[in-house]
Amino acid sequence: MKAGQASQTAVMVCMGRALAHGRTSVADFSDPTALTLLPDEARLRVERIRSGKRGSMIDSIRNTVIAKRSQMMVARTVAIDRGVRSATAPQMVILGAGLDGRAWRMNELKDTVVFEVDHPDSQRDKRARAAKLNPECKEVRFVPVDFARDSLDHALDAAGHDPTALTTWVWEGVVMYLTLEQIEATLKIVEQRSAPGSRLIIAYFQPALILKLLGWLVARVGEPLRSTQTAEEMSAILRKHDFTVQQDEDLGQIAGRLSSDLAAAAKQLRHMRIVTADRAVARHVVA
């Protein structure tokens, strides 16, 4: 992410959700917040695509990319939403929240305090647009964190996060842009602030040839890919921090179960995986 600018990958994935809203056969997918949360230029582009207006050849290529991304976002969003719904924790922390709209669209969060953690530059623009929406959760607390300078632990303390209460952690579009050392440092804090029974949901990339092209594209907007993990490697990393994997699937598998429309795009989605892991619950030992 370039200094002074909001995350461009966050804008791109939100465009995918906005384009898919109301235009997919997947009943579990809906994101009426996405269009509102987009900056003006991105919102207008999505509206042009939805209207079917033709543009230049370059626009057509860009629109095709966005359309394919929308298929990925349907599968990715549904998978994470299901993990959030089944957790029923009183707190949810979204790490690298970007233009996530869950606090404003999921009524299952009505008793949940949502902590949105993100870089101040990204969060500033989002807060202005989010003011137009009504939260569905109990409360939204914005937690600005510049990971190059600020302490996530201290920032969550200041925002009122309770490490003794259950927390659902969502780490959706960030891990692939971090080094292993940075991932481990964050997981150490997550472990320290997670009561037994807390849940962690992560979207990450596994090694794949398509990442050479994708890596080139995101590097052009200042957000280079820095890490990939196999499912076995991710499981080992999570075990190190006392989280046990409950489910880990690639988006191809997830999409194939959701609809025949998404199944056609499944081969292009297998580089991304969604893992759901729970913090071990201490067993009571009878003497």
Secondary structure per residue as TSV (DSSP state, phi and psi in degrees):
chain	resnum	aa	ss	phi	psi
A	1	M	-	360.0	130.5
A	2	K	-	-77.2	140.1
A	3	A	T	-58.8	137.3
A	4	G	T	82.9	-1.1
A	5	Q	S	-123.6	148.7
A	6	A	-	-69.9	156.6
A	7	S	-	-62.7	125.8
A	8	Q	H	-77.9	-29.5
A	9	T	H	-69.2	-33.2
A	10	A	H	-63.1	-38.8
A	11	V	H	-65.5	-42.2
A	12	M	H	-64.8	-41.8
A	13	V	H	-71.8	-32.4
A	14	C	H	-68.2	-34.8
A	15	M	H	-62.0	-39.1
A	16	G	H	-61.7	-43.1
A	17	R	H	-67.1	-40.3
A	18	A	H	-64.3	-39.2
A	19	L	H	-69.6	-35.5
A	20	A	H	-78.1	-23.0
A	21	H	T	-58.4	121.7
A	22	G	T	75.8	5.1
A	23	R	S	-127.4	24.1
A	24	T	-	-130.9	152.5
A	25	S	S	-82.8	-3.9
A	26	V	-	-78.5	110.9
A	27	A	T	-64.8	-29.4
A	28	D	T	-80.3	-4.7
A	29	F	-	-102.0	131.1
A	30	S	-	-162.3	132.0
A	31	D	-	-143.1	81.2
A	32	P	T	-72.5	-6.0
A	33	T	T	-88.4	-22.0
A	34	A	H	-59.4	-45.8
A	35	L	H	-63.0	-39.6
A	36	T	H	-66.4	-36.9
A	37	L	H	-77.7	-12.9
A	38	L	S	-75.6	145.7
A	39	P	-	-64.9	160.2
A	40	D	H	-54.1	-48.1
A	41	E	H	-61.9	-43.6
A	42	A	H	-68.0	-39.3
A	43	R	H	-62.6	-42.9
A	44	L	H	-64.4	-36.8
A	45	R	H	-64.7	-44.4
A	46	V	H	-62.1	-41.3
A	47	E	H	-64.0	-35.8
A	48	R	H	-66.5	-42.1
A	49	I	H	-63.8	-44.4
A	50	R	H	-64.5	-29.6
A	51	S	H	-79.7	-15.3
A	52	G	T	83.2	12.0
A	53	K	-	-69.9	137.2
A	54	R	-	-87.1	144.3
A	55	G	-	-126.2	-153.7
A	56	S	-	-73.2	173.6
A	57	M	H	-62.8	-39.5
A	58	I	H	-64.0	-41.5
A	59	D	H	-62.7	-39.3
A	60	S	H	-62.9	-40.9
A	61	I	H	-64.8	-46.0
A	62	R	H	-61.6	-41.6
A	63	N	H	-65.4	-34.5
A	64	T	H	-65.5	-40.9
A	65	V	H	-62.1	-44.2
A	66	I	H	-64.5	-40.1
A	67	A	H	-62.5	-41.5
A	68	K	H	-67.2	-37.2
A	69	R	H	-65.0	-33.1
A	70	S	H	-62.9	-34.6
A	71	Q	H	-65.1	-41.9
A	72	M	H	-62.1	-41.5
A	73	M	H	-68.8	-30.4
A	74	V	H	-61.6	-52.3
A	75	A	H	-64.0	-45.2
A	76	R	H	-63.7	-44.7
A	77	T	H	-66.3	-45.4
A	78	V	H	-61.0	-44.0
A	79	A	H	-61.7	-43.9
A	80	I	H	-72.1	-40.3
A	81	D	H	-57.1	-41.9
A	82	R	H	-63.6	-39.3
A	83	G	H	-65.3	-37.1
A	84	V	H	-68.2	-45.5
A	85	R	H	-61.4	-39.5
A	86	S	T	-80.3	-6.8
A	87	A	T	-84.4	-40.1
A	88	T	-	48.0	49.2
A	89	A	-	-93.0	153.1
A	90	P	S	-75.9	-9.1
A	91	Q	E	-132.8	143.1
A	92	M	E	-134.0	130.2
A	93	V	E	-113.1	122.5
A	94	I	E	-104.2	110.5
A	95	L	E	-86.2	122.0
A	96	G	T	67.4	55.5
A	97	A	-	-61.7	-29.0
A	98	G	T	53.6	-130.6
A	99	L	T	-105.6	33.8
A	100	D	-	-59.6	137.7
A	101	G	-	-113.8	11.4
A	102	R	H	-58.8	-37.8
A	103	A	H	-63.0	-22.1
A	104	W	H	-107.7	-1.4
A	105	R	H	-130.8	-12.3
A	106	M	-	-104.6	103.9
A	107	N	G	-70.1	-12.6
A	108	E	G	-65.6	-12.5
A	109	L	G	-96.8	15.4
A	110	K	T	-60.8	-24.9
A	111	D	T	-107.3	16.2
A	112	T	-	-115.6	135.3
A	113	V	E	-88.4	124.2
A	114	V	E	-103.5	123.8
A	115	F	E	-103.0	115.8
A	116	E	E	-98.5	109.8
A	117	V	E	-100.6	124.8
A	118	D	E	-162.8	167.9
A	119	H	-	-63.1	139.7
A	120	P	H	-53.9	-36.5
A	121	D	H	-65.3	-40.6
A	122	S	H	-71.8	-40.5
A	123	Q	H	-69.6	-32.8
A	124	R	H	-59.7	-49.0
A	125	D	H	-67.2	-40.1
A	126	K	H	-63.6	-42.2
A	127	R	H	-60.4	-37.0
A	128	A	H	-64.8	-40.2
A	129	R	H	-79.2	-34.6
A	130	A	H	-66.4	-20.5
A	131	A	T	-61.9	-18.3
A	132	K	T	-82.3	-8.8
A	133	L	S	-107.6	154.7
A	134	N	-	-100.7	122.1
A	135	P	-	-62.1	141.6
A	136	E	S	-93.3	-19.4
A	137	C	S	-83.7	172.7
A	138	K	S	-62.4	-42.4
A	139	E	E	-163.8	144.7
A	140	V	E	-109.1	128.3
A	141	R	E	-121.6	119.4
A	142	F	E	-85.8	129.9
A	143	V	E	-122.0	93.1
A	144	P	E	-73.4	125.6
A	145	V	-	-139.1	121.2
A	146	D	-	-96.6	105.0
A	147	F	T	-63.4	-17.3
A	148	A	T	-76.8	-19.1
A	149	R	T	-130.2	-29.2
A	150	D	S	-101.7	157.8
A	151	S	-	-95.4	120.3
A	152	L	H	-61.2	-40.8
A	153	D	H	-59.1	-49.2
A	154	H	H	-67.2	-37.9
A	155	A	H	-65.1	-41.5
A	156	L	H	-68.4	-37.2
A	157	D	H	-58.2	-48.6
A	158	A	H	-63.4	-30.1
A	159	A	H	-82.8	-6.5
A	160	G	T	92.9	16.5
A	161	H	-	-68.2	133.4
A	162	D	-	-102.2	108.5
A	163	P	T	-70.6	-8.9
A	164	T	T	-91.8	-7.9
A	165	A	S	-103.0	154.8
A	166	L	-	-60.1	140.7
A	167	T	E	-133.3	137.7
A	168	T	E	-100.0	123.1
A	169	W	E	-104.4	129.7
A	170	V	E	-118.0	120.4
A	171	W	E	-125.6	82.8
A	172	E	-	-90.1	-49.2
A	173	G	S	-128.3	39.0
A	174	V	-	-124.0	-40.4
A	175	V	G	-54.4	-39.1
A	176	M	G	-66.7	-15.2
A	177	Y	G	-99.3	7.0
A	178	L	S	-114.5	154.1
A	179	T	-	-77.5	163.0
A	180	L	H	-58.6	-39.0
A	181	E	H	-61.5	-41.9
A	182	Q	H	-68.1	-37.9
A	183	I	H	-62.2	-46.8
A	184	E	H	-62.9	-39.6
A	185	A	H	-63.3	-40.9
A	186	T	H	-69.3	-42.7
A	187	L	H	-63.4	-30.0
A	188	K	H	-62.4	-41.6
A	189	I	H	-69.9	-41.7
A	190	V	H	-58.6	-43.9
A	191	E	H	-60.3	-46.2
A	192	Q	H	-64.3	-27.1
A	193	R	T	-106.2	15.1
A	194	S	-	-112.9	115.0
A	195	A	-	-67.5	151.7
A	196	P	T	-53.2	133.2
A	197	G	T	97.3	-6.0
A	198	S	-	-67.7	158.9
A	199	R	E	-120.6	145.4
A	200	L	E	-129.4	124.7
A	201	I	E	-118.8	124.2
A	202	I	E	-128.3	134.6
A	203	A	E	-100.2	127.0
A	204	Y	E	-143.9	166.2
A	205	F	E	-101.6	137.5
A	206	Q	-	-100.0	156.9
A	207	P	-	-54.6	133.8
A	208	A	-	-162.6	148.6
A	209	L	T	-61.7	-34.4
A	210	I	H	-62.9	-19.3
A	211	L	H	-70.4	-18.3
A	212	K	H	-64.3	-44.0
A	213	L	H	-71.5	-46.3
A	214	L	H	-62.5	-40.0
A	215	G	H	-61.3	-39.6
A	216	W	H	-64.2	-41.1
A	217	L	H	-66.2	-47.4
A	218	V	H	-74.3	-26.5
A	219	A	H	-64.5	-31.2
A	220	R	T	-66.2	-23.3
A	221	V	T	-101.0	14.5
A	222	G	T	82.8	19.9
A	223	E	-	-132.7	71.8
A	224	P	-	-68.7	147.4
A	225	L	-	-71.1	140.3
A	226	R	-	-127.6	-11.8
A	227	S	-	-157.4	150.7
A	228	T	-	-136.2	154.6
A	229	Q	-	-139.9	143.8
A	230	T	-	-77.0	167.3
A	231	A	H	-60.9	-37.0
A	232	E	H	-67.3	-40.5
A	233	E	H	-66.1	-42.5
A	234	M	H	-64.4	-40.4
A	235	S	H	-60.3	-41.1
A	236	A	H	-66.4	-40.3
A	237	I	H	-62.2	-44.2
A	238	L	H	-68.9	-39.6
A	239	R	H	-60.2	-36.4
A	240	K	H	-59.2	-27.9
A	241	H	T	-110.0	25.6
A	242	D	T	68.0	28.1
A	243	F	E	-113.3	133.5
A	244	T	E	-107.8	128.3
A	245	V	E	-67.1	129.1
A	246	Q	E	-99.1	-34.5
A	247	Q	E	-157.5	141.6
A	248	D	E	-150.3	109.9
A	249	E	E	-134.8	153.9
A	250	D	E	-85.7	161.3
A	251	L	H	-65.7	-23.7
A	252	G	H	-62.4	-45.5
A	253	Q	H	-63.8	-43.7
A	254	I	H	-64.9	-47.6
A	255	A	H	-62.5	-39.0
A	256	G	H	-61.3	-29.7
A	257	R	H	-83.1	-21.8
A	258	L	H	-79.9	-44.5
A	259	S	-	-166.4	159.5
A	260	S	H	-68.2	-29.2
A	261	D	H	-62.6	-46.0
A	262	L	H	-74.6	-29.4
A	263	A	H	-58.8	-32.8
A	264	A	T	-64.4	-27.9
A	265	A	T	-96.2	3.8
A	266	A	G	-58.7	-37.4
A	267	K	G	-63.1	-26.6
A	268	Q	G	-85.9	-3.9
A	269	L	S	-108.1	-1.4
A	270	R	T	-74.2	-7.6
A	271	H	T	-75.8	-19.5
A	272	M	E	-103.5	138.8
A	273	R	E	-124.7	150.5
A	274	I	E	-117.9	120.4
A	275	V	E	-113.9	135.3
A	276	T	E	-115.9	125.0
A	277	A	E	-135.0	145.5
A	278	D	E	-116.3	144.6
A	279	R	E	-72.9	133.4
A	280	A	-	-57.3	138.6
A	281	V	-	-94.7	124.3
A	282	A	-	-62.5	133.9
A	283	R	-	-88.0	139.1
A	284	H	-	-81.2	120.6
A	285	V	-	-99.2	122.8
A	286	V	-	-88.4	126.4
A	287	A	-	-72.2	360.0
